[in-house]
Amino acid sequence: MKAKLIEKKYLVTFILVTTLFALWGFANDITNPMVAAFQTLMELTAAKASMVQFAFYGGYATMAIPAALFIRKYSYKSGILLGLALYAIGAFLFIPAAAQESFMFFCLSLYILTFGLAFLETTANPFILSLGAKETSTRRLNLAQAFNPMGSLCGMSVASLIVLPQLISDRRDAAGQIIFGALSEAEKADIRVHDLAVIRNPYVAIGLVVLVMFIIIGLTKMPKTQSEEQKAKGMTHSTRQTLSNLWHNTIYREGVAAQMFYVAAQIMTWTFIIQYADNLGIDKATAQNYNIVAMSLFLCSRFISTFLMKYVNSRRLLAIFGCGAALCSLGAISIVGMAGLYCLVGISFFMSLMFPTIYGIALENVDSQDTTLGAAFLVMAIVGGALMPPLQGMIIDQHTVMGHPAVNVSFVLPLLCFLLIIVYGYRAYKLGVRSSLS
């Protein structure tokens, strides 16, 4: 008898935890276009503006391990509630950040907000894996992760339809050039007050939504997982034993590295699509529509890939989709024009299965007692999204590289990341075949 993807007794918990995927998807993808918005409004270089991403994803790196240790001591539910509280605090800090007109204050607010997201991701991903049979865990996580791009689409839509069109700083002259830099300091000051309020408002709104979720989950009884039951009986590994087990697990160890490069590729692809379009003379609000198309492809492909996993080994599918992403990256690098932009958008179709599939493969053979800390390192790998965008921004600031637009050349970095993911998928598949034969 085939194991069910989601058992009836876990359905309510699965639905509630899955909503968290949408909540952090919203935060991720309303933030990506803010890099370009801050670059113009605060008159920053692309490299300095990308500090938004450094702060955002740096929060994951800082808090993932503390989150795991907190969850090991208490419970998944406690981790979720603390994560929601930190998420709301970071969102509400946008109010004083806008009042102070401080770019670094905004970065600090995002840093604290992502403390909350680190707790939510460290909790929600392994929690979903534990809600049912092990053989359906990767498919179950892919299904839950399909709701992440729904939240992302909401974030992108708010940015595209509400935030970016209202930014006075992005208005252009007849030649398509931004006029903000040519204004007097007094005019710039007035525009900053207006535009920072526009940027602030959606974060305050999502903070209120997060508080509502905090109350709902706080009042809901959650089932105990196998690891929590073992902890209650005193059957837990020491932290040192867990770290040793994880280090000696090749698929897990390489999975953490693969996850870091995947998140770096994802964030670079979605953050700098606006700069890529801007190089073609497309304004920010219109450029953000291409991000929405990319996310729509990402969402559709997430359901397609979850279906394909019924028939194709997830490790092999990861390598195949990695090849597709690498080919699209080559198109974005080499083609100057709308076709290159279409290739850049197309990368999202192939990225769709990567995060949950790498996550599921890496934890597949990890002992249930080691899952929480194992999940933390996979969430900590999101630091790739903090480290690589500033490097890409530095390339973009060169304007041209050997006569080719620097923004095109900068997508060599995501290309390298996808090549490493192909290698991981192939190696994981071969190791899986070898272990099944032994």
Disulfide bonds with the S-S distance in Angstrom:
none
